[in-house]
Amino acid sequence: MQKVRGFSYYDVEQFLREAGAEKVNEKAIMSFKEELEQEVKELIGEAEICATYAGRKNLIKCSDIDLASSLKVRKAYFVKKRSVRRSASSKAKKHAISKHAVLDIDELEEH
């Protein structure tokens, strides 16, 4: 059975308080915790792809996480930039997003 790991309620609350929140609702803490865990899972998944491409099966390096993070930022920038310039149907937007995702994977292969 696989252990389920995550961020503790207390740590997330402290993080939000250090970020400047004086009062934090319990629902807000739980919502932020879920979002944070989802983002981390996605980032690790991308880093795992980078490590596999580099020929490492069991080791994820800091450089893999940095690369995955920069690729994610680029994807978000290109998708946002393209959707702002055009107002197309949802089908066309999905095609544009998938097209950019393919381009970013191609960029990954160049590294």
N, C-alpha and C positions, 0 to 999 in steps of 0.2 A: 504494500500500500504506500502510495506516494504522500509525503508530507506536504501539507498546504502551508505555504509561507506567505507572509505579507508584512505590512507595516503595522505597528501597534497603534492603538487609538491614542495613547498618551504622546507618542512621538509625533504623530500627525498634528495633534493639538498644539504641541510646543512649536512645531515648524510654522504653523499658521500665526501663532502669537509672535514669534520672532520676526515674521514677515510684516507685522504691524497691526494685526487684528487684536483689539482689546477684548472683545467678547466674541465667542464662537459658538454657534448652535450645534447641537449634537448631530443633526441631520447634515449640516454642512461639513462637519468633520468626516462623517461616513461617506458622503458623496465625493469629497476630495480624495479620501483614501482609495476608493474604488477607481477613480480616474488615474490616480498616481500609479496604482498597481497595473492597470491596463497599459499605460504608457511604457512602464518598465518592461512588461512582457513583450510588447511590440519591439522595443529597442533591442532586447536580448535576442529576439527572433531574427532581426536584421543582422545583428552582430554574429550570430551563429551562421548565417548564410555567408557573410564575409570570411569567417574563419574556415568554413568548408571550401570556399573558393580558393583560399590560400593553401589548402592541403592539410589543414589541421582538423582532426575529427573530434578531439577531446579537449581542446584548449582554445579559449577565447581570450585574446589579448586586448589591452587597452586601445591599441590602434584599430581593432575591429569595432569597438564601441564608438570610437571617435568617427570612424568612417560611416558607420550606420547612422549616427546622429546627424552628420553633415548631409548625408543623402536624404534623410527624412526632412530636414530643413529645406533643401533644394526642391524636393517634391512639393512640399506645401507652398513654397514661393511660386513655382511654375504653375501649379494648378490655380492658385489664387489669382495670379497675374493674368492668366488666360481667361478665367471666368469673369474677371472685371472688364476686360476689353470686349467680350462678346456676350450677348444675351441670346443664347441658343436654347433649343429644346433640351429636356433632361436626357434624351437619348444621345444627342450630340455631345453633351457635357460628359456623360459616362465614357463615350468614345475618346474624348480629349484626355480624360484622366487616365484611362488605360494606355493611351498612346504615350503619355509622359512617363508612366510607370515603366513601360518597356524601354524608353530612352534612358531612364535612370539606371536600369539594370545593365544596359549597354555601357554606361559610364563606369559602372562598377567593374565590368570586365576589363576595362582599359587600365585600371589601377593595378 
